[in-house]
């Protein structure tokens, strides 16, 4: 089930946060009105000249800049992937009896 609520700004925004119009095909619309196929080209379109280096074609690993964060993230994911969060078949639906 999916529940959506229309907000007053739906279809009236664009930029780094997307267009918010329900059409995912135009989420990467640049200030010039072009639709970029990837994250790096889209982000580079908003970059101020000389302010920071351009992103390359690959997306940098966010854990590389924060020592220890990979281990914390993997531990948190292990909990989410563990038995407490597994899908269970309700009784009488072909599962436990």
N, C-alpha and C positions, 0 to 999 in steps of 0.2 A: 504494500500500500504506500502511496506517495501523497503527501499533503502539501499543498502550496498555498501561499498567501500573497496576493498581489500587494505590493508596497507602492506608495505614492511616487517613488523615484524610478519605478520599473520603466525601461525603455528611454530614460532621459539622461543616462550617464554613459561615459566611455572613458577609457584610460587604463592605467595599470591594473585596476580591479575588474576590468571587463566591461561589457556593455549592459549587462543585467536586463536583457530583453527576452530571455528564454531561448535564444538561438545560439547554441554553442559554436556554430561555424564562424561567427564574427567576433568571438571573444578577444582575439589578438589584433584588433583594429588599431593601427598606429595614428598618431596625430595628423598624418597626411591623408588618412582614410584608406590606406592599404591594409589588407588582411594578411598577416604573416603566418606561415605554417608552423613555426616553432617558437619556443620560449626565448631563446637567445636573441634572435633577430627582433622579436617584439620588444624585449627589454632594452636592447640597444637603441631602438627608435626613440625612447624617452630619455636617453642618457645625455647629460649636459656635456658639451665638448670639453675635453680636458679634465673633467671632474673625476673620472675613474676609468680604469681600463675597460675596453669592450669585452663582453662575454664571448667566449669561443663557442663552437658548435656543440660541445658537450656541456652538461650541467654539472657544476662543481659539487662535490660531496660536502654537505653542510657539516659533517662530523670532522672533517679535516682541520677546521679552524678552532675546534673546541676539544682539547684533550679530555678523554674520559667520557665524552658524550655518547660515543658509539656503544660502549659497554652499558651505560645506563639505558639507552634506547633498546638494546637487545634484551636486557632484563625485563623492561616494561612490556615488550612484545611477547616475551615468553609467558608472562602472566596472561595476556590476552589470548594467546594461542593454547593455553593450558586447559585442563578438564573443566574448570569452572565456567568457561565460555563456549563449550561445545554445544552444538545443536542436539537436542534430544527429541525423540519421537514420543508424543503423548501416549499414555496408556490407552489401549483399545484401538490404536491406529497402526497396528502391525509391529509395535515395539514390545516393551515389557508387558507381561500379563499378570 
